[in-house]
Amino acid sequence: MKPEHLPLLNSVSAPAVHPDGSRAVVSVTRPDFAADSYVGQLWSIPLNQEQLPRRITRGFRDTGPAFSPDGLVLAFLRTGGPSSKAQLVVVEAGGGEPQVITDRLLGVESFAWSPDSHRIVFSSREPEPGRYGSSDAITAEAEAPRLISSYQYRLNSVGYTRDKPQQLFILDVPELGGEPPAPPAAPTLPEARQLTSLATDASSGVFSADGSAVYFVAAAPENDDGLATLIYRVPVTGGDPSRWIREQPHLKPSRTSGSPGTESGCSTLPGTWAARAVTSWHGTPCCTA
């Protein structure tokens, strides 16, 4: 292998299978020397092997496809350029023009559909006022110095985290068949409502089966010297998150751990036994009993 072969390394994402089982959508990304970044689009893969895959988006970098449970809408993350942040985009599953529905300063990192296909919960970093371009009057070199008083304050490829914790937001998916606003009116985006305001990162948000709550993973604020994370529950109407894992007295302890997503390890107390948490296909966290 030689350096000029790097653009030939295509990475294929996990497939998003349409609810009717007729096709799957994947993101295919690769390094691009001219863009000095990773580029890629979404491809539709028919499950009928007599049909050929086809490219269905033409963004700079489109990733993370997910069909709505009713199969009518495809959502994904789109990065507009090498220095841009990923935003949430929706498009009719049968084809059409993708619509950007977020404008987050630091981008969107992940998302999940509600069971009724009308809402999306997504994670995004929320900067402190005056940092990371949140104020036009304060440039990067004019930001206040940081006082580091905790062990965990940086992540690779993210940088400082305590002044821009990852939070959860929920929004209503707009009607895709509606008429767009006529110029010169500015495009209107659905309002995203913040669900969490934690000092630590909230990630892997998924709706409960009845759509009344969102489960997510976060580190306990008091657990600064450990790597354990907990499962929390917050109502979609808002409120203080509760530690869901402690509300399950039937759980058996297990000394296994993993990454958030399909299976993750979490601990009720720093340094104690962990309980294996599994997220079902319907987005309902459950635990092995």
N, C-alpha and C positions, 0 to 999 in steps of 0.2 A: 504494500500500500504506500502511496506517495501523497504529499500534501494536496496536490491538485485533485485527488480522489475524494476529498472531504465533502464537496457538494453532492456526491453520489450517495451519501449515507442518509437515507430517508428513515425517519422515525414515525411509526404508526401508533396512534393512541388506542386506548381501550375503545371498543365499538359501542355506539349508542344504537340499540336495536329498536326499530319501530314497533309499537304495540301490536300491530297486525302480523308481525313476523316476516314481512315481505322484503325488508332491506335493513341494512345497518349503515350508519354514518361514522366515519373516522376522520381524525385530523392527521395529515401527513406533513411533517416539518423536516427541514434540512438546513444545514449551514449555507450561507450565500456570501461569497467573497465581495461581490459588488455592494451589497447592502451592509456588509460587516455585521451581520446579525442572522438569526434564524428566521426563515420565512416558511410559509405553508398555508394550505387551504383545506377545506373539508371535501371529502369524497363520499359519494353514495355507492354502496356495495350491494347490488342485488343478491339475494340468497339463491336466486335461480342462476346456476353457473353458466347458462347459455347466454346471459346478458353480461355486458362489460361494465366495470366501474366507470364513474364519470365525476369530474370535478364540479361541485355545485356552488362554491363561493370563490371570490377573487380578491380577498383581502390580503394585506401584507402578511399577517400571521393570525390565522383563525384556529382556535383550539377549543377543547372541552365541550363537544356537542352533547346535547341531551334533549330527547323528545319529551313533550308534555305527556302526561298519562293518557290523555284522550287522543294523542297522535296527531293533533292538528297543527302544532307549532314546534319548531326546532329552535332551541336557544343555544348560544355558544359565546365564547369570549373572542373579541377582535382587538388586536393591537395594530394601530394605524401606521407605525413606523418604528425605526430603531430606538428612538427616545420617547416613544409614546407609552401610555399605560393601557392595559387591557380594559375594555368596557364590555358590558353585557349587551348582546344583540339577539333579536328574535326575528324569525322569518317563517312564513307559512310553510308547513311541511311539504306541500305540493309544489313549492317554488314561488318565487317572487323577489321583491327587493328587501334586503335585510334592513331592519330598523334598530338603531342604537337607542337603548332605553336608560342608560346611566351616563353620568358625567363626573365620575369620582376623580378627585385630584390625584390620588395615589393608586387608582385603578381598582379593578375587581379581581379577586383571587380565586373564588370558587362560588358555586351556586347550587341550588336544588329546587325542584318543582314542588308545589303543594299538590295533594291528592286530587283536588278539583280542577287543576290546570289553570287557575285564575291568578295565582300569586307565585312569586319566586322569593326565596330567602338567599341572600348572598353575603359574602364576607369581604370586607374592605378595610384598609388601614385609615384611621381617623387621626390626623396630625393635631398636635397642640396648636393653639392660636399663635400665629406668627412664625411657624416653622414650615419648611418644605414648600414654600411658595403659597401658603394659605393666605398671606397678606401681601398685597402689591407694594405696601410701604416698607416692608422689611425684606431685604435681600439676604441671600445665603450667608454672606460674610458679616451681616449685621445681626444675625440671630444671637440670642443670649447664650452664654456658656452653659454646658450641662454639668449638673452635680450628680455624679454616679454614686449611689448609696446601696446598690444591690449587686448580687453576683451575676444575675442574668439580665443583660441589657443590650446584647447584640446578637445578630444571626448572620451567617454567611449569606451573601447575595441580597440581604435585606438591609443591613446596617443597624443603626440604633432602633430599638423596638419600644422602649418605655415611653418615648415621646410621640409615638404613632402606633398605639396598640390596634390589633385587628379586632373589629367589631362586626356584629351582624346587623343587617338591614333587611327590610321586607318591602316589596312593592307589588302593586297590581299590574298585571300584564295588559297593555292597551289592546283595543280592538284593531287587529291588523288590516281589516278591510275598510277602515274609516278613511275619510278624505283628509289628505295632509293639509297643514296650514298654508295658505297662499302667501307668497312674498309680498311685502317685506317682513311679514311676521316671523319672529324667531321660532324655530322648532320647539315644541313643548315636550318635555320629558315627564314621565310619571314620577310622582314624588316618592322617594324612598324614605321609609320611617325607620329610625335607628332602634334596634331591639336591646342591645347590650351597651354598657358603659363600664367595662371592666378595665383594671390596670394591666391585666395580662391578655394575651392573644386568645380570641374566641374563634374557633375554626370548625370545619366539618359539620356545618349546620344542616339539619334535615328536619322535615315536617313529621309530626306524628301522623298515624294512619287516619285520624279524623280531622286533621288540619288545624287543631285548636292550639297546638304548642309546637315549639321548635326545640330539638335536642342538639347540643353542641359539646365540643371538647374544649377545656381550658385548664390551665394550671391554677391551683389555689394561690391566692395572693400571698398567703403566709408561707408558702413552700418555695422560698427563694433559693435554697441550697440543694434542691433536688430536681429531678426531671419528671416526676410523676404528674399525670394529668387526670382530671375528673370529668365525668359526664354531668352536664347541667341541663335543666329544663326551664324554658321561659315561655309564658303564654304569648300568642301572636298579638294580643291586645296590649302587650307591654307589662312591665313589672319587674320585680327583682328575681333574678335566676335562682333556682333551688338546685341543690346537689341531688341529682336523680339517683345515683348509685346507692346512696345510703337509705333510700326508701324501699329497697328490695331485700327484705330479710331472708328470702329463700335462696339467695345467691350462695354458691359454694366457692371458696377461695381457690384461686389457681395462680401458680407462679409463672404465668406466661405473659408476654407483652407483645405489642405490635404497633403498627402505625394507624392513625385515624383513617376511617374509610369503611371497608367491609369488615375488618376485625381490628380491634385495638385493645391495648392493655391499659388499665387505669387502676389507681390505688386509692383506697379510702383515706389513708393516712400516709404521710411520707415515710418510706422505708418499710411499710407493712406489706402484707400479701396483696396481690393484685387480683382483680376479677376480670374475666374475659368478656368483653362487650362485643356484640355482633349487631350490625345494622341489617335489617331485613330488606328484601327487594322493594317493599312498600315504603321504606324510609323510617320504619319504626325500630328504634334501638331495643334490643332484647338481650338478655344475658343467659348464659348457660347455667342451668340449674342442677 
